[in-house]
Amino acid sequence: MAENKNTETKQVKSADAKPASRQSMTPELAKELGLDPGPYGKPTKK
């Protein structure tokens, strides 16, 4: 069971790390993460 928890944590961490790299983020990806692309393509939280 502990191994499963570690795997889940890793997935969450990698998902959280994606928004940090805004330059490579696409508007579509921003929508998936619940973000709105700003005027310059930078996602901003609703």
C-alpha positions as CSV (number, residue, x, y, z in Angstrom):
1,M,0.0,0.0,0.0
2,A,2.8,2.4,0.8
3,E,4.2,2.0,-2.7
4,N,0.9,3.0,-4.2
5,K,0.8,6.1,-2.1
6,N,4.3,7.1,-3.3
7,T,3.2,6.6,-6.9
8,E,0.2,8.8,-6.4
9,T,2.3,11.5,-4.7
10,K,4.7,11.5,-7.6
11,Q,1.9,12.0,-10.1
12,V,0.5,14.9,-8.1
13,K,3.9,16.5,-7.8
14,S,4.6,16.2,-11.6
15,A,1.1,17.7,-12.3
16,D,1.8,20.6,-9.9
17,A,5.2,21.2,-11.5
18,K,3.6,21.7,-15.0
19,P,2.0,25.1,-14.2
20,A,5.4,26.4,-13.0
21,S,6.8,26.2,-16.6
22,R,4.4,28.7,-18.1
23,Q,6.4,29.3,-21.2
24,S,5.8,25.8,-22.5
25,M,2.1,25.8,-21.5
26,T,-0.5,25.9,-24.2
27,P,-3.9,27.4,-23.8
28,E,-5.4,23.9,-24.1
29,L,-3.3,22.7,-21.3
30,A,-4.2,25.7,-19.2
31,K,-7.9,24.9,-19.7
32,E,-7.3,21.4,-18.5
33,L,-5.6,22.7,-15.3
34,G,-8.5,25.1,-14.8
35,L,-6.5,28.2,-15.8
36,D,-7.4,30.9,-18.3
37,P,-4.7,32.0,-20.8
38,G,-3.8,35.6,-20.3
39,P,-3.5,38.3,-23.0
40,Y,0.1,37.1,-23.7
41,G,-0.6,33.4,-23.4
42,K,0.3,33.2,-19.8
43,P,-2.3,31.3,-17.8
44,T,-3.9,33.2,-14.9
45,K,-6.0,31.6,-12.2
46,K,-9.7,32.4,-12.3
